[in-house]
């Protein structure tokens, strides 16, 4: 119903001079509310994560990814992750959203092209496939120019605007545990298991009736977020990235297990320590990182 200046809240009339390629699937009305959706968020996550969720929704309505982040919704199945993703996709509009998994983006030659012209990439229930390389992911999140091509089509360059949003029951492992990788993730933990008896058929559609209210509240969180220049989890929400870092870092898990004290022959050399780690990984059914990755 117009072009919204998110910084001031002013709704302006549509004008071809804006040259906008994105339109939300909902009208803007700052007076609308969303009590059912607010109750849903409060039920499935801690209040500190609720604050983070509102900023995430507002940010996903923004065209671009200047904060260079990706979102991971984490928790065991049947806890509201999929419901939230469906509501967000309805809010943004399916034409503005791609649906590539993390593994597809990192390994498939033709996946990144599907992000062209989109403002979000939403993939629910991704598997825990070990990520051998994160180079493509970091380019997509880092505002770098991306080379893309369709099968039998010409290769071209574009800057990705599609903010990645994934949900998982188990974090995907990674050979990359550097700060350059971890700092890109914002993790939201869904703590509650919803019993089958409490599930409501079509609940996403019920929540979608409140899309105008959801949009109004989410946009109101955008100015403060962009002025701060970063997502800043507080309280309980700081544990999300800690859980993520520990879960993807096998060496950190090995250190926590106390196994390093049992290095062969007690020499403590890097080679012996790696041998101890490799034995631990093999016995626990994990895929080993290389000795080079281990040393870093």
C-alpha positions as CSV (number, residue, x, y, z in Angstrom):
1,X,0.0,0.0,0.0
2,X,3.0,2.3,-0.4
3,X,6.8,2.7,0.0
4,X,7.8,2.7,3.6
5,X,10.7,4.7,4.9
6,X,11.8,2.3,7.7
7,X,13.9,4.9,9.4
8,X,11.1,7.4,10.0
9,X,7.9,5.2,9.7
10,X,6.6,7.4,6.9
11,X,4.5,5.6,4.3
12,X,4.9,7.3,0.9
13,X,2.8,6.8,-2.3
14,X,4.1,4.3,-4.9
15,X,6.4,6.0,-7.4
16,X,8.2,4.5,-10.4
17,X,11.2,6.6,-9.6
18,X,11.9,4.3,-6.6
19,X,12.8,1.5,-9.0
20,X,12.0,-1.0,-6.3
21,X,12.1,-4.7,-7.2
22,X,10.6,-5.9,-3.9
23,X,7.1,-5.8,-2.6
24,X,5.9,-7.3,0.7
25,X,2.8,-9.4,0.6
26,X,1.1,-7.3,3.2
27,X,0.0,-3.7,3.8
28,X,1.6,-1.5,6.3
29,X,-0.5,-0.2,9.2
30,X,1.4,0.8,12.4
31,X,-1.8,0.6,14.5
32,X,-2.2,-3.2,13.9
33,X,-1.1,-5.7,16.5
34,X,-0.4,-9.5,16.6
35,X,-1.2,-10.9,20.0
36,X,-1.5,-14.5,18.9
37,X,1.9,-14.4,17.2
38,X,3.4,-12.7,20.2
39,X,2.0,-15.5,22.5
40,X,3.4,-18.1,20.1
41,X,7.0,-16.7,20.3
42,X,6.8,-16.4,24.1
43,X,5.7,-20.1,24.2
44,X,8.5,-21.6,22.1
45,X,11.6,-19.6,23.1
46,X,13.1,-17.7,26.0
47,X,12.2,-13.9,26.2
48,X,15.8,-13.0,25.3
49,X,15.5,-15.0,22.1
50,X,12.1,-13.4,21.4
51,X,13.8,-10.0,21.3
52,X,16.3,-11.4,18.8
53,X,13.5,-13.0,16.7
54,X,11.8,-9.6,16.3
55,X,15.0,-8.0,15.1
56,X,15.5,-10.9,12.7
57,X,12.1,-10.6,11.1
58,X,12.6,-6.8,10.7
59,X,16.0,-7.4,9.2
60,X,14.7,-10.0,6.7
61,X,12.2,-7.3,5.4
62,X,15.2,-5.1,4.6
63,X,16.8,-5.4,1.1
64,X,20.4,-6.4,1.5
65,X,22.6,-7.9,4.2
66,X,24.8,-5.1,5.4
67,X,25.4,-6.8,8.8
68,X,26.7,-9.9,7.0
69,X,24.8,-12.5,9.0
70,X,22.9,-15.8,8.6
71,X,20.4,-17.2,11.0
72,X,20.1,-20.7,12.5
73,X,16.9,-21.8,14.2
74,X,17.9,-24.7,16.4
75,X,16.0,-27.2,18.6
76,X,14.7,-30.7,18.5
77,X,11.7,-31.4,16.2
78,X,8.2,-30.3,16.9
79,X,9.0,-27.0,18.6
80,X,7.8,-24.2,16.3
81,X,10.7,-23.6,14.0
82,X,8.9,-24.6,10.9
83,X,5.8,-22.6,11.9
84,X,7.9,-19.4,12.3
85,X,9.6,-20.0,8.9
86,X,6.3,-20.4,7.2
87,X,5.0,-17.2,8.7
88,X,8.1,-15.3,7.6
89,X,7.9,-16.7,4.1
90,X,4.2,-15.6,3.9
91,X,5.3,-12.1,5.1
92,X,8.1,-11.7,2.6
93,X,6.2,-13.3,-0.3
94,X,7.3,-16.6,-1.9
95,X,8.6,-14.7,-4.9
96,X,11.1,-12.9,-2.7
97,X,12.5,-16.1,-1.1
98,X,14.9,-18.9,-2.3
99,X,15.0,-22.3,-0.6
100,X,18.6,-23.6,-0.9
101,X,20.1,-25.7,1.9
102,X,23.5,-24.9,3.4
103,X,25.0,-28.0,1.8
104,X,23.6,-27.1,-1.6
105,X,25.0,-23.6,-1.4
106,X,28.5,-24.9,-0.4
107,X,28.7,-27.7,-2.9
108,X,26.4,-27.2,-5.9
109,X,27.6,-25.2,-8.9
110,X,24.1,-24.0,-9.7
111,X,22.5,-23.3,-6.3
112,X,23.7,-19.7,-5.7
113,X,22.0,-18.5,-8.9
114,X,18.6,-19.1,-7.3
115,X,19.4,-16.4,-4.7
116,X,19.6,-13.7,-7.4
117,X,16.9,-11.1,-6.9
118,X,15.7,-12.6,-3.6
119,X,15.8,-11.0,-0.1
120,X,15.9,-14.2,1.9
121,X,17.0,-17.8,1.5
122,X,14.8,-19.9,3.9
123,X,15.6,-23.7,4.2
124,X,13.9,-25.7,7.0
125,X,15.1,-28.9,8.6
126,X,18.5,-29.0,6.9
127,X,20.6,-32.1,7.7
128,X,23.8,-32.2,9.7
129,X,26.0,-32.8,6.7
130,X,29.6,-32.0,7.5
131,X,30.7,-28.8,5.6
132,X,34.0,-29.5,4.0
133,X,34.2,-25.9,2.7
134,X,32.4,-22.7,3.7
135,X,34.0,-20.4,1.1
136,X,30.8,-20.0,-0.9
137,X,28.7,-19.4,2.2
138,X,31.0,-16.7,3.4
139,X,30.9,-15.0,0.0
140,X,27.1,-15.1,0.0
141,X,26.9,-13.6,3.4
142,X,29.9,-11.2,3.1
143,X,28.5,-8.9,0.4
144,X,31.1,-10.2,-2.1
145,X,30.3,-10.4,-5.8
146,X,29.2,-13.9,-6.6
147,X,29.7,-15.8,-9.9
148,X,26.6,-17.6,-10.9
149,X,25.2,-19.5,-13.9
150,X,22.2,-21.5,-14.9
151,X,22.6,-24.7,-16.8
152,X,23.5,-24.0,-20.4
153,X,23.3,-20.2,-19.6
154,X,25.9,-17.5,-19.5
155,X,27.8,-16.9,-16.3
156,X,27.2,-13.5,-14.5
157,X,28.1,-11.7,-11.3
158,X,25.8,-10.4,-8.6
159,X,25.8,-9.2,-5.0
160,X,23.7,-11.5,-2.9
161,X,20.8,-9.8,-0.9
162,X,19.2,-13.1,0.2
163,X,19.9,-13.4,3.9
164,X,20.3,-17.1,4.8
165,X,17.9,-18.6,7.3
166,X,18.1,-22.3,8.2
167,X,16.5,-24.5,10.8
168,X,18.0,-27.7,12.1
169,X,17.5,-30.3,14.8
170,X,21.3,-30.8,14.9
171,X,24.0,-28.3,13.9
172,X,25.9,-29.2,10.7
173,X,29.5,-29.8,11.5
174,X,32.2,-27.8,9.8
175,X,36.0,-27.8,9.2
176,X,35.8,-24.0,9.6
177,X,35.6,-22.9,13.2
178,X,37.3,-19.6,12.7
179,X,35.9,-16.3,14.0
180,X,35.3,-15.3,10.3
181,X,32.8,-18.2,10.1
182,X,31.2,-18.1,13.6
183,X,30.6,-14.4,13.7
184,X,28.3,-14.6,10.8
185,X,25.8,-16.8,12.6
186,X,22.9,-15.6,14.8
187,X,21.4,-18.6,16.6
188,X,17.9,-18.8,18.0
189,X,17.2,-21.8,20.3
190,X,13.7,-23.2,20.4
191,X,13.5,-24.9,23.8
192,X,10.0,-26.4,24.0
193,X,8.8,-29.7,22.6
194,X,5.2,-29.2,21.5
195,X,3.1,-32.3,22.3
196,X,1.0,-33.8,19.5
197,X,-2.1,-33.2,21.6
198,X,-1.3,-29.4,21.7
199,X,-0.6,-29.0,18.0
200,X,-3.2,-27.0,16.0
201,X,-3.8,-28.0,12.4
202,X,-3.3,-24.9,10.1
203,X,-1.7,-22.9,12.9
204,X,0.6,-21.1,10.4
205,X,-2.5,-19.9,8.6
206,X,-4.0,-18.6,11.8
207,X,-0.8,-16.7,12.5
208,X,-0.8,-15.4,9.0
209,X,-4.0,-13.5,9.7
210,X,-1.8,-11.2,11.8
211,X,0.8,-10.4,9.1
212,X,0.1,-6.7,9.1
213,X,0.7,-6.5,12.9
214,X,3.8,-8.7,12.6
215,X,5.2,-6.4,9.9
216,X,4.5,-3.3,11.8
217,X,6.2,-4.5,15.0
218,X,9.2,-6.0,13.1
219,X,9.8,-2.9,11.1
220,X,9.8,-0.8,14.4
221,X,12.8,-2.9,15.5
222,X,14.8,-2.1,12.4
223,X,16.1,1.4,13.1
224,X,17.6,0.5,16.4
225,X,19.3,-2.6,15.0
226,X,20.8,-0.8,12.0
227,X,21.9,2.1,14.2
228,X,23.7,-0.4,16.5
229,X,25.2,-2.0,13.5
230,X,25.1,-5.6,14.8
231,X,22.9,-8.2,16.4
232,X,23.7,-8.2,20.1
233,X,22.2,-11.2,21.9
234,X,21.8,-10.7,25.6
235,X,21.2,-13.0,28.6
236,X,20.0,-16.4,27.6
237,X,20.4,-15.6,23.9
238,X,24.2,-15.5,24.2
239,X,24.2,-19.2,24.7
240,X,23.0,-19.9,21.2
241,X,26.3,-19.2,19.4
242,X,28.2,-20.9,22.2
243,X,26.2,-24.1,21.6
244,X,26.7,-23.7,17.9
245,X,30.5,-23.2,18.2
246,X,30.9,-26.2,20.6
247,X,28.7,-28.4,18.4
248,X,30.5,-27.8,15.1
249,X,34.1,-27.8,16.6
250,X,35.2,-31.4,17.1
251,X,38.5,-30.4,18.6
252,X,36.7,-28.4,21.2
253,X,34.6,-31.4,22.1
254,X,37.7,-33.6,22.3
255,X,39.4,-31.1,24.6
256,X,36.3,-31.0,26.8
257,X,36.3,-34.8,27.0
258,X,39.7,-34.8,28.8
259,X,41.2,-37.1,26.2
260,X,44.2,-34.8,25.5
261,X,45.6,-36.0,28.8
262,X,45.9,-39.4,27.3
263,X,48.2,-38.5,24.3
264,X,50.2,-41.5,23.2
265,X,53.4,-42.0,25.3
266,X,52.5,-38.7,27.1
267,X,54.8,-36.7,24.8
268,X,52.2,-34.1,24.0
269,X,53.7,-33.5,20.6
270,X,51.3,-32.2,17.9
271,X,51.5,-35.5,16.0
272,X,50.7,-37.5,19.1
273,X,47.9,-35.2,20.1
274,X,46.4,-35.5,16.7
275,X,46.7,-39.3,16.9
276,X,44.8,-39.2,20.3
277,X,42.1,-37.0,18.8
278,X,41.8,-39.2,15.7
279,X,41.3,-42.3,17.9
280,X,38.6,-40.4,19.9
281,X,36.8,-39.3,16.7
282,X,36.9,-42.8,15.2
283,X,35.5,-44.4,18.4
284,X,32.7,-41.8,18.7
285,X,31.7,-42.1,15.0
286,X,32.8,-38.6,14.0
287,X,34.4,-37.6,10.7
288,X,38.0,-36.5,11.5
289,X,39.3,-33.1,10.6
290,X,42.7,-33.1,8.9
291,X,45.9,-32.6,10.8
292,X,46.3,-29.2,9.3
293,X,42.8,-28.2,10.4
294,X,43.5,-29.7,13.8
295,X,46.7,-27.6,14.2
296,X,44.8,-24.4,13.5
